[in-house]
Amino acid sequence: MMKNYRGKILMYDTIGYVTIAIGMLIIILLGVSTSNSESGNWGNMVLYILIYFIFVPIIYKVSKCFQCKYLRQAHFVLSVVCRAENNRYYLKRGVEVRPGYLARWVEFTVLDTSTYSPLSII
């Protein structure tokens, strides 16, 4: 039903931040090499900085897009599992199971206890 995604949410986030940091180091090195050259053209340095600031939001948005896809999949699978467990076990005993916000927790809700007698739970 779902691909194995262990750690992929964190991995895409980390890859995005590492790529942004490596890009900053490259821009700094290009700036140092531009300033140390004999015919130092500062226009090139401004061009490097502009290219960096154009690509940073793109890389950040792409990494968040992949992360959002895996979060949606995790939430969907948890809701399917909760529904199956509700039908199989919990609803008969007056308890409803729901996925929490962004599938970070599971909520157990006690339904109206007046309709369930203690003997029906056993």
Helices and strands as residue ranges (DSSP letters): H 8-36, H 42-85, I 86-90, G 91-93, E 95-99, G 101-103, E 106-110, G 113-115, H 118-121
